[in-house]
């Protein structure tokens, strides 16, 4: 009889102790949970709730009937969208500029972080960090003005020197090829320093004894970077690459709008400017919603594909 009582009381004691441990853990983590509330509210209000507007892409939207009262047209908006040569041109420009920014711009924060990590003089390291981080906090209106000041054909600093050396100026902002490289280069200059913060944090977690052992074995800086530094931050590089793949179809409106002109519209018109022009200025919300949904679906497919490839090397996010 006593054994049966012990068998009954022991599970209840365990449940009580488990309850106390959970309650204690909840009290310990309560400040962190409270800090998560604004983050959760942000994503719910500005990310998940607007997803209901996706239905506009399948309707002939008008203000009088509203989102749910507007007539259903199915895939008509997508048919109109992809049968329009201008839409295909805009999608091509978006992919082209995004891939150029990814291929040319992705390595820069890594190289910058590795170089800053190797600097031993603290005052020089802090000075360089401040200089390369500062452009991130400038608006594209300011950066666009700086680009025009440098590359303008009439009054640009660079063309002023070219006139002195060659006697003629070059239309940097009115030539499609040079405009694309200026677009990519200005984006790298503005964001590379800030993006390097992630890699600097990853570099700080590498065990310094590995460098000491490598130097004792005669490995120079290049071999240390190749065999210690880069493998140490490889998970972070893969993570940032996967996240970047999800943004291939996204080209920032501010940057394009600040740098574009009518002469280079064949390469500067992208999805974000299309949504602004057709959706906001001309009121064709259904077409732009269809374009936005297409952009999101392509981004989702790319990020899932990139993660699947990374998972084969045990580097996936999930």
C-alpha positions, 0 to 999 in steps of 0.5 A, spaced: 500 500 500 505 504 501 509 503 495 502 505 491 502 511 495 509 513 493 508 511 486 502 516 486 505 522 490 512 522 486 509 524 479 505 529 483 512 532 486 515 532 479 510 536 476 510 541 482 517 542 481 517 542 474 511 547 475 516 551 479 522 551 475 518 553 469 515 559 473 522 561 475 524 561 468 519 565 466 520 570 471 528 570 469 526 571 462 520 576 463 524 582 461 527 579 455 519 577 453 517 584 454 522 587 450 520 582 444 513 585 444 514 591 440 518 587 435 512 582 435 507 588 434 511 591 428 511 584 424 504 583 426 502 590 424 507 592 418 508 585 415 503 580 416 497 584 417 498 588 410 498 581 407 491 581 406 492 586 401 495 581 396 487 579 394 488 586 390 492 583 385 486 578 383 481 583 383 479 590 379 480 594 385 477 601 385 476 605 391 468 605 391 467 598 392 474 597 397 478 591 397 473 585 398 467 588 394 471 590 388 470 585 382 474 578 382 478 578 375 483 572 377 489 572 373 488 577 368 492 582 372 498 577 371 496 576 364 496 584 362 503 585 366 507 579 363 504 581 356 507 588 356 514 589 354 515 595 359 514 590 365 518 585 362 524 590 361 522 593 368 523 585 371 530 585 367 533 591 369 531 589 377 534 583 376 540 586 372 542 591 378 540 586 383 545 581 381 550 586 379 550 589 386 550 582 389 556 580 385 560 586 386 558 588 393 557 582 397 565 581 398 566 588 400 564 588 407 567 581 408 574 584 406 573 590 409 571 587 416 577 582 415 582 588 414 579 592 420 580 586 424 587 585 422 589 592 424 592 593 431 593 600 432 586 602 436 586 609 434 587 608 426 582 602 427 576 606 430 577 612 425 577 608 419 570 604 422 567 611 423 569 613 416 566 607 413 560 607 417 558 614 416 555 614 409 550 609 412 546 614 416 546 619 410 539 619 406 540 617 398 538 625 397 544 627 400 548 621 396 545 623 390 547 630 390 554 628 392 554 623 386 551 629 381 557 633 384 562 628 382 560 625 375 555 631 372 557 632 365 557 640 366 559 641 373 562 635 375 569 635 379 571 628 375 569 631 368 573 638 370 579 634 370 577 630 364 577 637 360 583 639 363 587 632 361 583 630 354 579 637 352 572 633 353 567 631 358 564 624 359 557 623 360 557 618 366 550 619 368 547 619 361 551 613 359 547 606 361 554 602 362 557 607 366 550 609 370 549 602 372 556 602 375 555 608 379 549 605 381 552 599 384 558 603 386 554 608 390 550 603 394 557 599 396 560 606 398 554 607 402 552 600 405 559 596 406 561 599 412 555 598 416 554 591 413 561 589 415 559 590 423 556 583 422 562 580 420 566 584 425 562 581 430 563 574 427 571 575 427 571 577 434 568 570 436 574 566 433 579 563 438 586 567 438 590 561 440 589 559 433 592 565 430 598 564 435 599 556 433 599 558 426 604 563 427 608 559 431 608 554 425 610 559 420 603 561 417 603 568 414 597 573 414 595 570 408 595 563 410 592 565 417 586 569 413 585 563 408 585 557 413 583 560 420 579 567 418 575 565 412 573 558 415 571 562 422 566 566 419 564 562 413 557 560 417 556 568 417 557 569 410 553 563 408 547 566 412 548 573 409 548 570 402 542 567 403 538 573 406 541 577 400 538 572 395 531 573 398 532 581 396 534 580 389 528 582 386 528 588 391 532 595 388 531 600 393 526 606 390 530 612 394 537 610 390 534 609 383 529 615 384 535 619 386 540 617 381 536 616 375 534 620 369 530 620 362 536 618 358 538 612 362 531 610 363 532 603 359 536 600 365 534 605 371 526 603 371 525 597 376 520 594 380 520 600 385 519 605 381 514 602 377 510 601 383 510 608 384 509 611 377 503 606 375 500 605 382 501 611 386 501 616 380 496 613 376 492 609 381 492 602 377 493 598 384 491 591 381 497 591 376 502 594 382 499 589 387 500 583 382 507 586 380 509 586 388 506 579 389 511 576 383 517 580 386 515 576 393 514 570 390 521 570 386 524 572 393 521 566 397 523 561 391 530 564 391 531 564 399 528 557 399 533 554 394 539 558 396 538 555 403 537 548 400 543 548 397 547 551 403 543 545 407 547 540 403 554 543 406 551 543 413 550 551 413 542 552 412 538 556 416 533 551 417 
